[in-house]
Every structure is written in structure tokens, then in C-alpha cells.
């Protein structure tokens, strides 16, 4: 069975999954990847948590679905991955987040 793909109203822009699992190592491309587009909501949640000063262990547990007690190295690495928007150029990740932010208004 194929996964259901939802689109923003009156567009052909797919809505990214709201709470996807993350890979142990995200792609390290300089540009926006399919993985980045699929994890736009995850990136927004990480940015929000970072802006609020949330503990990285809490972010790993809630946003990345990684238990920092059982897998501290994996949790820490997931939080610090280079594809995380905190470390990417704004012009690269902002287009992926724009449709999500517009839909949430």
C-alpha cells in the first residue's frame, strides 16, 4: 500500500509529515534535500526548542524520538547534525519551512 500524500489546499505542494522519525545521519548536502523537505516540521520544532533554550535531551526525546538515557551519543549527534537548520544557511532551509509556516497560520 502506498503512503497517503497530503497537499496544501489549491497547490501541488505536499505537506511534510508532522512527526517523522529521523535517520541516524541526515544527508550532508549543501542544498535542500528530499530528507530536509520531509523533515521541515522537525526542523521547525528544533528551532523553536533552541529559541526557548530547551534541554537537548528533552528535544532528542520528544522531537527526534531518541531516548538520551539509552542512546546518549546517538541523541547528542541527532541534535547536532549538520543538516539541522540552526547550522544551515537561512536561504537553504527557509524555502522548505515556508509552506509549513503558512499552513499553520
C-alpha positions in Angstrom: 0.0 0.0 0.0 1.4 3.4 -1.0 1.5 6.1 1.7 -1.1 8.9 1.6 0.4 12.2 0.5 -1.5 15.3 1.6 -1.2 18.6 -0.3 -1.6 22.2 0.8 -5.0 23.5 -0.4 -5.1 24.6 -4.0 -1.5 23.7 -4.6 0.7 20.8 -5.6 2.9 21.3 -2.7 3.0 18.2 -0.4 2.5 18.7 3.3 5.6 17.3 5.1 5.0 14.6 7.8 4.2 16.1 11.2 6.3 13.8 13.3 8.7 11.7 11.2 11.4 9.5 12.6 14.9 10.8 11.9 17.8 9.0 10.3 21.0 8.4 12.4 22.8 10.6 9.9 21.0 13.1 7.7 22.3 13.9 4.3 25.2 16.4 4.4 24.4 18.1 1.0 24.9 21.8 0.8 21.5 22.3 -0.8 18.0 21.3 0.3 17.4 17.5 0.0 14.2 15.4 -0.1 15.1 14.4 3.5 15.1 18.1 4.5 11.8 18.7 2.9 10.3 15.6 4.6 11.7 16.8 8.0 10.7 20.5 7.7 8.4 20.2 10.7 11.1 18.5 12.7 13.5 21.4 11.9 10.9 23.9 12.9 10.4 22.1 16.2 14.1 22.1 16.8 14.4 25.8 16.0 11.6 26.6 18.4 13.1 24.4 21.1 16.5 26.0 20.6 15.0 29.5 20.8 13.3 28.6 24.1 16.5 27.2 25.5 15.2 23.7 25.8 17.5 21.0 27.1 18.9 18.9 24.2 17.9 15.7 25.9 14.3 16.8 26.0 14.5 17.7 22.3 16.1 14.4 21.4 13.3 12.5 23.3 10.3 14.5 22.1 11.3 15.7 18.6 13.8 13.2 17.4 12.3 10.1 19.2 15.7 9.1 20.6 16.0 8.2 24.3 19.0 10.1 25.6 19.3 7.8 28.6 19.6 4.7 26.5 21.4 6.2 23.5 23.2 9.3 24.7 25.7 9.5 21.8 23.0 9.0 19.1 20.7 11.6 20.8 23.5 14.1 21.0 24.5 13.5 17.4 20.9 13.8 16.2 20.6 17.1 17.9 23.8 18.5 16.5 23.5 17.1 12.9 24.9 19.5 10.2 21.6 19.4 8.4 19.8 20.9 11.4 18.6 24.4 10.3 20.4 26.1 13.1 23.6 25.3 11.3 22.4 25.7 7.7 22.3 28.9 5.7 18.9 30.5 6.0 18.5 30.6 2.2 18.7 26.9 2.0 16.2 25.7 4.6 13.8 28.7 4.7 12.0 27.6 1.4 11.3 24.2 2.9 9.8 25.8 6.0 7.8 28.5 4.3 4.8 26.3 3.3 4.6 24.8 6.7 4.6 28.2 8.4 1.9 29.5 6.0 -0.3 26.5 6.7 0.0 26.9 10.5 -1.4 30.5 10.3 
